[in-house]
Amino acid sequence: MKMENLIRIGVFYDGNFFYHVSNYYLSFHQRRTRISIGGLHNFIRHEVAKTEGCPVEYCQIVDAHYFRGRLRASEASQRGDLLLKERQFDDVLIREGVTTHYLPLGPDGEKGIDVWFALESYESALHKNFDVTVLVASDGDFLPLVRKLNTLGTRVMLLGWDFCYRDISGCDRETKTSQALLDEVTYPIMMQQVINDRSRKDDLVVNGLFLNPMESFSRIRPHHVEEVSVYKQEERFSGLDDQVSETGIIFSLKDGYGFIKPDSGGATVFFHHSVIRHAGFDDLKQEDRVSFQIAYSEKGPSAVHVERADRSCITFSEH
């Protein structure tokens, strides 16, 4: 292969955005697993090959960088095994050839990391002559960076996501990629469309975007969101009485959550997949009978300790 035929790719991660997306796929999407760094890089190479019209072996990631604000070691050490989890994820990044850039989180959160991201991206594209710069980001603040990269003749690929979900407190959340950013880049790719495309359900490159579900639970959890067990989640509620249980039927099931219609009547009750006992979320079906307890938070009531009434019939699943 001649070097002049090589498509040189640089990849730059907004770390906070990437982990928000990865956490969504683990906790709220039917995939129930995290995004694989190696799988994402393989996907990028295939997408660049398709858009540039060349064989995938001619498309190589020659540089990759990850930017994130994170807690100081003294603060992280007071949060359980957070330091270990951060080190485990660092090991993943090192194995995949990704250079890490961290700044300490201040009282107002991340400060300066976006500027560092933009400067490093531009300088690397300038001196390393990337043919394609890939941004894993969503913030419209990166628009000036994209315009600067365009002046260098570097094609810019953006991996963006739009999705919405209901969190464990019952609040609706939405993530949306800046339209201005999408309009300015050379190759805009909305990843949720690729992942949810049923015509690609057997595509090895798309399926390779995700870790094996068991790996997701043995590897690092996202450290910008406090990861807690089912029981710790319940400690955040008030009004939970371990002696009082209710029964009902599952009224509806969504991606990672559902609603129960209590036998006692009244409104349906929200539940998150993490509070299911003795079964996996995918073992549940609409109109299954369940027992549960009601917990109250500032967002209102929700069901915890959710358990199928016919436990003996359950096939256990690992997630």
Backbone bond lengths (Angstrom), bond angles and torsions (degrees), N, CA, C in turn:
res aa  C-N    CA-C-N  psi(-1)  N-CA   C-N-CA  omega(-1)  CA-C   N-CA-C  phi
1 M - - - 1.475 - - 1.524 110.23 -
2 K 1.290 117.64 128.85 1.455 121.47 178.30 1.521 110.11 -79.17
3 M 1.332 115.36 140.39 1.456 119.68 -177.16 1.535 111.86 -62.01
4 E 1.366 117.03 -30.06 1.466 117.40 -178.64 1.515 112.03 -69.01
5 N 1.344 117.04 -14.45 1.459 120.60 178.56 1.529 112.78 -90.95
6 L 1.321 117.32 -9.42 1.464 121.40 -176.72 1.521 110.82 -73.56
7 I 1.320 116.59 130.39 1.467 121.71 173.24 1.521 107.39 -92.28
8 R 1.326 116.19 113.87 1.467 122.09 -175.51 1.535 108.62 -91.84
9 I 1.330 115.16 124.54 1.469 121.31 -174.55 1.524 109.89 -116.25
10 G 1.312 116.51 133.15 1.466 122.52 170.58 1.518 108.99 -114.09
11 V 1.320 117.29 134.89 1.466 122.40 -177.28 1.524 109.10 -118.53
12 F 1.342 116.65 133.58 1.456 121.56 -177.25 1.534 109.22 -132.29
13 Y 1.319 115.18 123.04 1.468 122.14 -176.50 1.516 111.44 -103.14
14 D 1.319 116.75 127.67 1.463 121.92 160.28 1.530 104.77 -79.48
15 G 1.326 116.83 100.30 1.463 121.20 -170.58 1.512 114.41 -59.82
16 N 1.315 117.30 -39.69 1.454 119.91 -179.45 1.529 110.74 -64.31
17 F 1.329 116.64 -41.57 1.460 120.96 177.69 1.522 110.99 -66.12
18 F 1.336 117.01 -43.93 1.455 120.56 -178.41 1.533 111.40 -59.96
19 Y 1.332 116.98 -43.14 1.463 118.79 -178.85 1.515 112.49 -72.59
20 H 1.299 116.83 -30.81 1.466 119.51 173.50 1.530 110.02 -61.47
21 V 1.328 116.10 -44.34 1.468 120.91 179.09 1.525 110.26 -65.58
22 S 1.333 117.06 -46.24 1.465 120.45 -178.53 1.519 111.41 -62.27
23 N 1.320 116.60 -38.35 1.456 120.79 178.65 1.531 110.98 -66.30
24 Y 1.327 116.82 -35.96 1.467 120.77 177.30 1.529 110.78 -60.75
25 Y 1.333 117.03 -43.96 1.463 119.19 -178.29 1.526 111.92 -70.07
26 L 1.322 117.16 -28.18 1.469 119.11 176.60 1.520 111.63 -75.03
27 S 1.305 117.60 -43.08 1.459 120.59 -167.79 1.525 115.19 -101.53
28 F 1.326 118.13 -24.73 1.461 118.36 -170.74 1.526 114.74 -128.09
29 H 1.307 118.13 -9.76 1.462 121.78 -179.79 1.517 109.71 -103.75
30 Q 1.324 116.76 154.51 1.458 120.76 -177.60 1.527 112.89 -63.75
31 R 1.334 118.29 -16.06 1.464 120.26 177.60 1.522 111.87 -64.57
32 R 1.341 116.90 -34.45 1.461 123.17 178.65 1.536 113.60 55.87
33 T 1.298 117.18 39.12 1.458 119.72 179.58 1.527 109.53 -158.61
34 R 1.324 115.45 167.51 1.448 120.78 -176.33 1.535 111.98 -89.36
35 I 1.323 114.86 163.41 1.460 121.15 175.08 1.527 109.33 -76.47
36 S 1.310 116.00 138.23 1.466 123.70 177.68 1.531 109.20 -91.11
37 I 1.330 116.66 128.18 1.467 120.39 176.69 1.526 110.19 -62.29
38 G 1.334 116.86 -47.46 1.460 120.09 179.27 1.523 111.80 -62.13
39 G 1.317 116.43 -40.88 1.462 120.33 178.39 1.512 112.22 -65.42
40 L 1.335 116.52 -36.79 1.464 120.58 178.37 1.526 110.37 -66.81
41 H 1.329 117.16 -40.30 1.461 120.38 177.98 1.527 111.15 -64.53
42 N 1.312 116.90 -38.69 1.460 120.16 177.13 1.527 110.68 -64.44
43 F 1.328 116.07 -41.24 1.470 120.96 176.89 1.531 110.26 -61.01
44 I 1.322 116.72 -44.57 1.465 121.11 -179.73 1.526 110.40 -58.56
45 R 1.317 117.44 -46.23 1.468 120.99 -179.70 1.528 110.96 -59.83
46 H 1.329 116.82 -41.79 1.462 119.99 179.84 1.533 111.75 -68.60
47 E 1.329 117.01 -38.08 1.460 119.77 179.22 1.527 111.13 -69.14
48 V 1.333 117.13 -39.63 1.458 120.08 177.12 1.529 109.91 -63.94
49 A 1.327 117.05 -42.13 1.465 120.83 178.58 1.525 110.49 -59.08
50 K 1.326 116.26 -41.94 1.461 120.40 -179.06 1.533 111.12 -67.40
51 T 1.316 116.80 -45.57 1.468 119.76 -176.70 1.526 112.50 -74.75
52 E 1.333 116.85 -31.17 1.464 120.44 -179.72 1.525 112.15 -88.93
53 G 1.339 116.73 -10.47 1.459 120.41 177.52 1.515 114.09 68.89
54 C 1.344 116.27 46.10 1.460 119.70 179.52 1.523 109.66 -142.72
55 P 1.327 119.14 164.86 1.464 121.05 179.05 1.527 111.12 -62.35
56 V 1.328 116.11 147.17 1.464 119.80 -176.69 1.517 111.75 -63.59
57 E 1.338 117.94 -30.42 1.465 119.30 -179.33 1.521 112.02 -67.89
58 Y 1.334 117.49 -15.50 1.457 121.18 176.75 1.528 111.72 -87.66
59 C 1.305 116.77 -4.88 1.474 122.00 -179.42 1.524 109.00 -105.98
60 Q 1.308 117.31 110.32 1.457 121.53 -174.50 1.527 111.10 -127.27
61 I 1.330 115.02 135.41 1.468 120.48 173.39 1.515 107.47 -80.20
62 V 1.310 116.18 111.98 1.462 120.52 -176.61 1.520 112.00 -99.53
63 D 1.340 117.39 -10.21 1.463 120.41 -179.17 1.524 108.20 -159.19
64 A 1.326 117.46 139.88 1.468 121.62 178.31 1.519 108.58 -146.84
65 H 1.322 116.51 138.53 1.466 122.02 -175.91 1.526 110.13 -137.16
66 Y 1.332 115.05 144.57 1.460 122.50 -177.50 1.523 108.33 -127.52
67 F 1.349 117.05 126.27 1.461 122.28 -175.12 1.524 109.93 -119.11
68 R 1.341 114.91 133.49 1.464 117.45 -176.46 1.518 110.90 -160.36
69 G 1.310 116.59 143.11 1.447 120.49 166.84 1.525 108.22 -89.12
70 R 1.320 117.54 141.10 1.459 118.70 178.40 1.525 110.67 -148.49
71 L 1.313 115.26 163.48 1.457 121.83 -177.35 1.524 111.45 -64.37
72 R 1.319 115.81 150.21 1.457 120.16 172.10 1.523 109.24 -65.39
73 A 1.321 116.15 155.73 1.464 121.03 -175.56 1.530 111.33 -58.00
74 S 1.332 117.32 -39.86 1.462 120.59 -178.50 1.522 111.50 -63.20
75 E 1.345 116.91 -36.07 1.462 120.72 179.17 1.521 110.98 -77.46
76 A 1.344 116.09 -40.61 1.461 119.67 -179.71 1.522 111.64 -64.31
77 S 1.331 117.33 -32.39 1.467 120.73 -178.45 1.520 112.10 -66.56
78 Q 1.322 117.14 -18.16 1.456 121.21 179.45 1.527 112.26 -90.60
79 R 1.328 117.16 3.61 1.454 121.79 -177.55 1.519 110.73 -117.15
80 G 1.308 115.39 62.24 1.458 120.65 175.60 1.516 112.06 61.60
81 D 1.335 116.03 -130.41 1.464 120.56 -177.19 1.522 111.91 -98.62
82 L 1.326 116.78 30.81 1.458 120.80 -177.70 1.525 111.92 -59.95
83 L 1.345 117.87 -42.00 1.461 120.40 179.64 1.519 111.27 -60.06
84 L 1.336 116.55 -42.32 1.465 120.71 178.30 1.522 110.54 -61.93
85 K 1.328 117.37 -44.28 1.456 121.22 -178.47 1.524 111.15 -64.56
86 E 1.328 116.79 -39.90 1.456 119.56 177.41 1.522 111.02 -63.55
87 R 1.341 116.23 -40.75 1.467 119.93 178.70 1.524 110.82 -66.16
88 Q 1.318 117.53 -38.36 1.462 120.77 178.41 1.522 110.86 -62.27
89 F 1.336 116.44 -42.36 1.458 118.57 179.26 1.519 111.00 -69.82
90 D 1.339 117.62 -35.86 1.459 120.16 174.32 1.525 110.43 -57.68
91 D 1.342 116.47 -39.69 1.468 120.46 178.53 1.529 110.91 -61.46
92 V 1.340 116.67 -39.11 1.470 120.88 177.71 1.524 109.85 -62.89
93 L 1.322 116.92 -46.17 1.461 120.87 -178.90 1.524 110.91 -63.42
94 I 1.328 117.34 -42.52 1.464 120.99 179.35 1.526 110.10 -62.21
95 R 1.323 116.11 -43.90 1.464 120.53 -179.44 1.530 111.54 -60.77
96 E 1.325 116.72 -32.95 1.467 120.59 -179.18 1.528 112.18 -92.68
97 G 1.336 117.87 7.88 1.452 121.39 175.70 1.508 114.80 75.03
98 V 1.330 117.09 27.96 1.467 121.70 -178.47 1.528 109.09 -99.25
99 T 1.330 116.66 126.80 1.464 122.39 176.74 1.529 109.01 -83.45
100 T 1.337 116.58 131.51 1.467 120.61 -176.82 1.526 111.41 -98.34
101 H 1.318 115.19 145.37 1.466 122.74 177.01 1.527 107.23 -134.91
102 Y 1.328 117.23 115.80 1.458 121.64 -177.66 1.517 110.88 -122.38
103 L 1.325 115.10 144.35 1.459 122.19 168.85 1.522 107.58 -125.64
104 P 1.341 118.45 145.69 1.464 119.68 179.21 1.520 111.54 -67.79
105 L 1.322 115.77 139.35 1.456 120.97 176.00 1.527 109.58 -71.11
106 G 1.317 116.14 136.33 1.454 120.88 176.01 1.511 110.86 -103.76
107 P 1.320 117.80 -174.52 1.477 121.46 179.19 1.523 112.89 -58.41
108 D 1.333 116.70 -28.32 1.462 120.94 -178.57 1.525 112.36 -100.88
109 G 1.342 116.58 17.43 1.455 120.28 178.19 1.518 111.94 87.05
110 E 1.350 116.38 -147.71 1.454 121.63 -177.69 1.532 110.11 -72.49
111 K 1.326 115.39 127.25 1.458 120.83 175.79 1.528 108.31 -132.21
112 G 1.320 116.68 123.20 1.456 120.94 175.16 1.516 115.10 92.24
113 I 1.319 117.80 -13.32 1.462 118.99 -174.95 1.525 111.16 -70.25
114 D 1.340 118.15 -34.85 1.463 120.62 178.60 1.527 111.30 -66.83
115 V 1.333 116.72 -36.64 1.465 120.64 177.67 1.520 109.85 -65.10
116 W 1.330 116.69 -44.28 1.462 121.66 177.96 1.529 110.02 -60.94
117 F 1.324 116.40 -44.34 1.467 122.53 177.51 1.529 110.09 -54.68
118 A 1.342 116.62 -49.91 1.461 121.02 -176.47 1.526 111.92 -66.08
119 L 1.343 116.44 -43.77 1.463 119.74 -178.87 1.524 111.54 -64.94
120 E 1.319 116.29 -44.14 1.468 120.45 -179.47 1.525 111.03 -65.75
121 S 1.336 117.03 -40.89 1.460 121.27 179.49 1.527 110.93 -61.85
122 Y 1.328 115.85 -46.81 1.462 120.08 -177.63 1.528 111.04 -67.67
123 E 1.327 116.26 -46.73 1.467 120.11 -178.10 1.530 111.15 -63.17
124 S 1.340 116.90 -40.15 1.461 120.25 179.71 1.528 111.00 -66.00
125 A 1.323 116.97 -43.01 1.463 120.46 178.71 1.531 110.78 -63.40
126 L 1.330 116.57 -36.66 1.459 122.06 -178.78 1.527 111.59 -67.98
127 H 1.328 116.84 -47.18 1.463 121.06 -172.58 1.528 113.64 -90.51
128 K 1.322 116.97 -22.08 1.475 119.32 -177.62 1.527 112.74 -106.71
129 N 1.313 115.73 1.59 1.463 121.41 172.68 1.525 113.20 54.67
130 F 1.325 116.11 51.58 1.464 119.19 175.99 1.532 109.92 -64.69
131 D 1.313 115.23 139.14 1.463 119.43 170.68 1.523 110.13 -80.96
132 V 1.344 115.46 -37.67 1.466 121.34 179.60 1.523 108.76 -133.62
133 T 1.323 117.04 127.96 1.455 122.68 172.17 1.520 107.73 -106.16
134 V 1.319 116.25 126.12 1.465 121.84 -178.62 1.519 109.08 -105.70
135 L 1.320 116.83 126.21 1.458 122.57 177.57 1.523 109.04 -110.30
136 V 1.323 116.17 123.88 1.467 121.52 172.14 1.521 104.78 -99.26
137 A 1.321 115.94 90.74 1.466 121.08 -169.29 1.528 108.92 -162.23
138 S 1.324 115.41 170.11 1.466 119.77 179.89 1.522 113.33 -141.60
139 D 1.326 117.10 -12.17 1.460 122.21 -169.52 1.526 111.78 -78.84
140 G 1.320 116.04 131.16 1.460 121.31 176.61 1.517 113.73 -62.65
141 D 1.338 117.57 -15.15 1.468 120.40 177.52 1.521 112.05 -64.78
142 F 1.341 117.65 -16.37 1.461 120.61 179.27 1.529 112.43 -86.54
143 L 1.317 117.60 4.01 1.465 121.08 -179.75 1.529 112.18 -59.28
144 P 1.347 120.38 -45.57 1.478 119.17 177.21 1.526 112.32 -59.60
145 L 1.331 117.48 -35.88 1.463 120.41 177.61 1.527 110.25 -61.44
146 V 1.318 116.94 -46.64 1.462 120.64 -179.17 1.525 110.30 -59.99
147 R 1.311 116.98 -42.35 1.466 120.08 -179.98 1.526 111.38 -64.83
148 K 1.327 117.08 -37.54 1.471 120.64 176.51 1.526 111.13 -66.36
149 L 1.330 116.67 -41.52 1.463 120.07 178.08 1.522 110.69 -63.58
150 N 1.325 116.01 -36.46 1.465 119.42 178.24 1.530 111.67 -61.76
151 T 1.337 116.63 -34.53 1.473 119.23 -179.87 1.526 111.53 -66.99
152 L 1.327 116.54 -23.65 1.466 120.09 178.89 1.528 112.07 -82.30
153 G 1.327 116.44 -8.20 1.459 119.54 -176.23 1.512 112.92 82.53
154 T 1.324 116.03 11.73 1.461 120.96 177.47 1.525 108.87 -85.29
155 R 1.329 116.82 124.97 1.454 119.26 174.68 1.526 108.68 -72.47
156 V 1.314 116.23 139.40 1.466 120.80 -177.66 1.525 109.57 -112.74
157 M 1.319 115.87 124.78 1.466 122.38 173.84 1.521 108.06 -106.01
158 L 1.319 116.46 129.95 1.463 121.10 178.93 1.523 109.31 -112.57
159 L 1.321 116.53 125.97 1.458 121.62 171.76 1.519 106.86 -99.58
160 G 1.333 115.96 104.56 1.456 121.41 -178.52 1.517 111.18 -115.20
161 W 1.313 115.86 164.55 1.465 122.03 178.47 1.526 109.66 -137.42
162 D 1.316 115.99 139.28 1.463 123.13 166.13 1.522 106.90 -122.04
163 F 1.314 117.70 126.76 1.462 119.90 175.16 1.522 109.21 -160.76
164 C 1.308 115.61 160.02 1.454 121.27 175.47 1.527 108.01 -136.94
165 Y 1.308 116.04 154.24 1.460 121.14 -178.29 1.517 108.90 -160.62
166 R 1.303 115.50 169.74 1.459 121.41 176.00 1.516 108.25 -109.18
167 D 1.328 117.85 124.62 1.456 120.60 -176.10 1.520 111.07 -80.07
168 I 1.353 116.00 -179.36 1.463 120.09 -173.16 1.524 112.39 -68.75
169 S 1.328 116.63 -14.03 1.463 119.99 175.90 1.522 112.48 -92.38
170 G 1.336 116.15 1.05 1.457 120.43 179.77 1.515 114.08 85.62
171 C 1.344 117.47 10.87 1.464 120.93 179.39 1.532 110.08 -89.81
172 D 1.316 116.33 139.32 1.462 121.08 176.11 1.524 109.37 -79.57
173 R 1.348 115.98 129.78 1.459 122.09 -179.43 1.523 109.22 -121.98
174 E 1.327 116.03 146.66 1.457 120.28 179.81 1.524 110.28 -137.40
175 T 1.318 115.56 137.80 1.457 122.52 173.83 1.520 107.32 -119.83
176 K 1.315 116.38 131.21 1.465 120.16 -175.25 1.526 108.84 -140.75
177 T 1.314 116.39 134.09 1.458 121.85 178.29 1.525 109.83 -83.22
178 S 1.312 116.11 139.16 1.467 121.86 -178.78 1.531 110.96 -55.77
179 Q 1.322 116.46 126.09 1.462 120.57 178.25 1.520 110.93 -66.17
180 A 1.328 116.92 -36.81 1.468 120.36 178.88 1.523 110.92 -61.24
181 L 1.329 115.96 -37.80 1.460 120.90 178.19 1.527 110.23 -66.47
182 L 1.317 116.60 -44.24 1.468 121.06 179.00 1.522 111.23 -61.21
183 D 1.331 116.71 -38.47 1.458 120.78 -177.49 1.525 112.50 -70.15
184 E 1.328 117.22 -25.09 1.465 120.77 -172.22 1.526 113.30 -90.62
185 V 1.348 118.10 -26.20 1.462 120.19 -174.38 1.525 110.61 -79.82
186 T 1.324 115.07 163.29 1.462 120.90 179.63 1.518 111.62 -74.95
187 Y 1.336 115.41 -45.62 1.462 121.14 -175.43 1.531 109.78 -125.27
188 P 1.335 118.24 87.98 1.469 119.51 175.93 1.535 110.15 -81.63
189 I 1.319 116.66 129.58 1.468 121.21 178.47 1.519 108.34 -127.08
190 M 1.313 116.31 117.33 1.452 120.96 175.56 1.526 107.86 -89.67
191 M 1.307 115.07 106.79 1.454 120.80 -168.17 1.522 113.43 -67.89
192 Q 1.330 117.79 -31.75 1.464 118.20 -179.06 1.526 110.82 -65.86
193 Q 1.332 116.99 -28.85 1.463 120.01 177.16 1.518 110.78 -70.51
194 V 1.314 116.07 -40.28 1.469 120.58 177.72 1.522 110.37 -63.85
195 I 1.334 116.22 -47.55 1.462 121.28 -175.48 1.519 112.14 -68.16
196 N 1.323 116.74 -36.60 1.469 120.33 -177.31 1.528 113.56 -90.13
197 D 1.329 117.27 -0.19 1.464 121.30 -179.50 1.529 109.63 -68.80
198 R 1.324 116.64 111.87 1.464 120.43 -176.32 1.521 112.65 -65.71
199 S 1.328 117.42 -24.48 1.461 119.61 178.06 1.528 111.84 -70.51
200 R 1.353 116.90 -12.77 1.469 120.98 179.55 1.521 112.22 -112.81
201 K 1.320 116.52 21.47 1.469 119.57 -175.41 1.524 112.51 -65.19
202 D 1.338 117.81 -23.66 1.463 121.68 178.48 1.527 112.23 -105.49
203 D 1.327 116.60 10.32 1.464 121.80 -179.94 1.526 109.11 -72.56
204 L 1.325 117.06 118.61 1.463 121.21 -176.44 1.521 111.87 -64.95
205 V 1.334 116.93 -33.16 1.468 119.70 179.83 1.521 110.50 -68.52
206 V 1.329 117.51 -41.73 1.471 120.81 178.84 1.524 110.30 -68.92
207 N 1.319 117.73 -46.48 1.465 120.06 179.30 1.521 111.61 -64.39
208 G 1.340 116.32 -28.16 1.459 120.15 177.81 1.511 113.76 -71.03
209 L 1.344 116.90 -8.02 1.466 120.29 176.13 1.522 111.97 -66.05
210 F 1.335 117.22 -15.63 1.461 120.82 -172.78 1.530 111.70 -119.13
211 L 1.322 114.15 145.93 1.452 120.51 173.37 1.516 110.16 -69.30
212 N 1.326 115.73 156.24 1.455 119.69 166.85 1.520 107.49 -56.13
213 P 1.356 119.26 135.67 1.470 120.82 -176.24 1.518 113.64 -51.18
214 M 1.326 118.96 -36.45 1.464 120.40 -179.40 1.520 111.01 -69.24
215 E 1.358 117.46 -32.32 1.457 120.20 177.23 1.523 111.01 -65.05
216 S 1.328 116.42 -34.54 1.461 119.98 -177.65 1.510 111.56 -61.13
217 F 1.326 117.36 -31.79 1.451 119.74 -177.26 1.522 111.76 -90.69
218 S 1.331 117.19 -18.77 1.460 119.05 178.88 1.516 111.31 -92.00
219 R 1.339 116.47 -16.91 1.454 120.43 179.95 1.511 111.26 -97.28
220 I 1.324 113.21 -170.87 1.458 121.82 -175.63 1.526 112.40 -59.35
221 R 1.345 116.24 138.66 1.464 122.29 169.09 1.522 107.80 -94.11
222 P 1.323 118.94 157.50 1.469 119.09 -178.13 1.514 110.76 -65.55
223 H 1.345 116.39 131.69 1.451 118.11 -174.59 1.520 113.37 -97.43
224 H 1.326 119.02 1.39 1.462 117.36 173.90 1.518 110.56 -90.32
225 V 1.336 117.72 -8.48 1.452 122.89 174.43 1.518 106.66 -121.27
226 E 1.307 117.95 128.65 1.457 120.46 -178.40 1.514 109.29 -65.11
227 E 1.338 116.62 119.24 1.449 122.00 178.92 1.530 108.17 -91.29
228 V 1.307 117.47 125.40 1.452 121.64 -176.84 1.503 109.92 -132.10
229 S 1.332 115.73 154.89 1.459 119.98 177.65 1.521 109.82 -74.41
230 V 1.335 115.12 170.38 1.462 119.81 177.64 1.513 110.32 -55.36
231 Y 1.330 116.49 -43.02 1.457 119.62 -175.59 1.519 111.27 -70.34
232 K 1.343 117.38 -35.79 1.457 119.08 176.24 1.518 111.21 -68.91
233 Q 1.323 116.77 -33.69 1.456 118.64 175.27 1.516 109.83 -59.77
234 E 1.329 115.71 -41.69 1.448 119.67 -176.75 1.525 111.79 -69.53
235 E 1.343 116.80 -24.91 1.451 119.29 177.31 1.529 111.92 -66.56
236 R 1.331 116.65 -18.78 1.460 119.92 179.27 1.519 111.69 -78.17
237 F 1.325 116.93 -11.82 1.447 121.04 179.89 1.523 110.21 -94.87
238 S 1.312 114.97 158.85 1.451 119.85 171.17 1.520 108.03 -116.15
239 G 1.317 117.00 163.20 1.456 120.37 176.10 1.511 114.08 78.60
240 L 1.347 119.41 19.44 1.452 122.31 179.00 1.519 109.42 -89.89
241 D 1.330 117.36 119.57 1.452 122.36 -179.28 1.524 108.29 -112.00
242 D 1.361 116.39 110.07 1.454 120.29 -176.08 1.523 112.85 -65.73
243 Q 1.309 118.53 -13.51 1.462 120.49 -177.28 1.531 112.46 -91.36
244 V 1.334 118.19 -8.85 1.455 120.98 -174.11 1.522 109.32 -115.21
245 S 1.327 116.11 119.69 1.458 121.42 176.52 1.521 109.39 -120.73
246 E 1.310 114.75 152.90 1.451 120.92 175.98 1.518 108.75 -122.14
247 T 1.314 116.15 166.45 1.452 121.63 175.96 1.517 108.86 -126.49
248 G 1.316 115.73 161.35 1.449 120.74 178.38 1.513 109.76 -178.39
249 I 1.329 116.11 -170.05 1.458 120.88 177.14 1.516 108.75 -121.52
250 I 1.332 115.76 151.63 1.454 120.36 177.17 1.525 108.42 -72.78
251 F 1.312 114.85 117.08 1.464 121.09 -176.26 1.528 111.64 -81.43
252 S 1.347 116.46 -39.33 1.464 120.18 178.62 1.517 109.45 -159.00
253 L 1.330 115.79 154.96 1.454 123.27 178.29 1.520 109.14 -127.35
254 K 1.332 115.79 133.01 1.457 121.69 178.47 1.522 108.05 -117.45
255 D 1.340 116.75 -162.44 1.462 121.87 178.44 1.524 110.32 -81.04
256 G 1.333 116.30 88.45 1.454 120.48 176.39 1.511 115.56 95.87
257 Y 1.315 117.95 0.93 1.448 120.64 177.91 1.518 109.42 -155.07
258 G 1.322 116.54 172.61 1.456 120.13 179.85 1.510 111.19 -161.71
259 F 1.346 115.83 -173.50 1.458 121.71 179.82 1.532 109.01 -135.26
260 I 1.314 115.18 141.28 1.459 122.77 -179.49 1.524 108.95 -112.13
261 K 1.330 115.80 136.65 1.460 120.98 174.36 1.524 107.64 -98.26
262 P 1.337 118.61 109.70 1.468 120.91 -175.94 1.532 111.93 -67.72
263 D 1.340 116.24 145.44 1.459 120.36 175.26 1.520 111.47 -64.32
264 S 1.328 115.88 -25.94 1.459 120.74 -178.11 1.515 112.76 -75.09
265 G 1.343 116.26 -6.19 1.453 120.44 -179.77 1.517 111.89 92.87
266 G 1.308 115.08 -177.43 1.457 119.68 179.95 1.521 111.89 90.96
267 A 1.332 115.75 -169.95 1.458 122.23 -175.13 1.526 111.36 -72.20
268 T 1.322 115.74 156.15 1.460 120.18 175.07 1.529 109.35 -66.65
269 V 1.341 115.35 154.79 1.463 121.65 -174.90 1.523 109.04 -117.32
270 F 1.318 115.93 130.85 1.462 122.91 178.66 1.530 111.59 -70.92
271 F 1.349 117.72 144.02 1.468 121.06 168.16 1.525 109.48 -143.55
272 H 1.333 115.48 147.15 1.461 123.43 178.84 1.524 108.60 -100.07
273 H 1.341 116.76 151.26 1.469 119.72 -175.55 1.527 113.73 -60.45
274 S 1.351 116.88 -24.80 1.462 119.91 -176.37 1.529 113.65 -71.84
275 V 1.344 118.42 -13.05 1.467 119.99 -178.09 1.532 111.80 -98.06
276 I 1.331 117.66 7.86 1.467 120.96 179.09 1.525 109.23 -79.02
277 R 1.299 116.43 132.86 1.465 122.13 179.99 1.528 110.87 -105.23
278 H 1.330 115.01 142.59 1.467 123.04 170.17 1.522 113.46 63.29
279 A 1.301 118.72 20.84 1.468 121.28 178.84 1.519 108.76 -166.30
280 G 1.319 115.70 167.16 1.448 121.64 172.22 1.515 110.08 -96.28
281 F 1.320 116.00 160.34 1.464 120.61 -178.67 1.528 110.84 -59.15
282 D 1.341 116.38 -37.75 1.462 120.18 -177.22 1.528 112.81 -71.41
283 D 1.356 117.10 -10.77 1.465 119.92 176.53 1.529 112.04 -78.30
284 L 1.329 116.13 -16.44 1.457 120.47 -176.71 1.522 111.13 -84.54
285 K 1.319 115.49 148.75 1.461 122.07 176.61 1.528 109.07 -132.45
286 Q 1.316 115.71 156.12 1.454 120.35 175.52 1.526 109.45 -59.13
287 E 1.328 115.87 138.52 1.472 125.40 -179.22 1.535 113.42 75.62
288 D 1.360 118.10 6.58 1.460 119.02 168.91 1.523 109.58 -63.01
289 R 1.330 116.34 143.57 1.460 120.36 174.17 1.522 108.79 -84.51
290 V 1.326 116.02 137.14 1.457 121.38 -179.24 1.521 109.88 -137.90
291 S 1.321 113.93 156.72 1.461 120.31 167.65 1.521 107.31 -108.76
292 F 1.318 117.56 153.53 1.457 120.73 -177.08 1.523 109.39 -164.05
293 Q 1.309 115.03 170.65 1.454 121.92 172.61 1.524 108.62 -122.86
294 I 1.306 115.76 154.09 1.464 121.49 179.68 1.523 109.44 -98.63
295 A 1.319 115.36 130.54 1.461 121.08 173.95 1.523 107.78 -120.92
296 Y 1.334 115.37 151.84 1.458 120.08 -176.51 1.529 110.30 -121.33
297 S 1.315 115.63 135.90 1.462 121.89 173.67 1.521 107.45 -131.84
298 E 1.326 115.89 -176.14 1.459 118.99 179.06 1.525 112.07 -65.09
299 K 1.347 116.49 -16.86 1.457 120.46 178.57 1.525 112.51 -89.57
300 G 1.347 116.72 -5.07 1.452 119.68 -179.43 1.521 112.01 112.54
301 P 1.337 117.42 -171.66 1.463 120.89 -176.42 1.527 112.07 -78.04
302 S 1.328 115.72 150.80 1.461 122.08 171.16 1.516 107.86 -150.54
303 A 1.321 116.51 162.14 1.463 121.39 -178.08 1.519 110.19 -91.02
304 V 1.331 116.35 139.72 1.465 123.18 172.88 1.521 107.88 -131.46
305 H 1.348 116.55 172.09 1.473 121.09 -177.74 1.532 110.59 51.89
306 V 1.318 117.53 42.03 1.466 120.90 -178.08 1.525 109.19 -74.87
307 E 1.337 115.62 129.84 1.463 120.19 -174.81 1.526 110.13 -144.42
308 R 1.315 116.57 133.05 1.456 120.06 176.83 1.519 109.49 -61.08
309 A 1.331 116.72 140.75 1.467 120.73 -179.32 1.516 111.33 -70.50
310 D 1.352 117.77 -30.46 1.477 121.42 -178.67 1.516 109.70 -105.17
311 R 1.329 116.94 62.34 1.457 121.99 -175.81 1.510 113.48 -55.75
312 S 1.308 117.70 -31.01 1.456 120.29 -176.64 1.518 111.69 -66.02
313 C 1.329 117.65 -18.24 1.462 121.39 -177.74 1.521 112.07 -94.86
314 I 1.338 117.31 -1.31 1.444 120.40 -172.51 1.522 110.73 -82.25
315 T 1.329 116.66 135.06 1.451 122.46 168.42 1.512 106.20 -95.58
316 F 1.321 116.31 120.10 1.455 119.64 -175.15 1.522 110.57 -72.53
317 S 1.321 115.62 140.58 1.461 121.69 178.20 1.501 109.76 -119.52
318 E 1.333 116.49 149.42 1.451 121.24 175.38 1.519 107.34 -101.39
319 H 1.337 116.03 134.61 1.479 120.77 179.39 1.509 107.70 -132.23
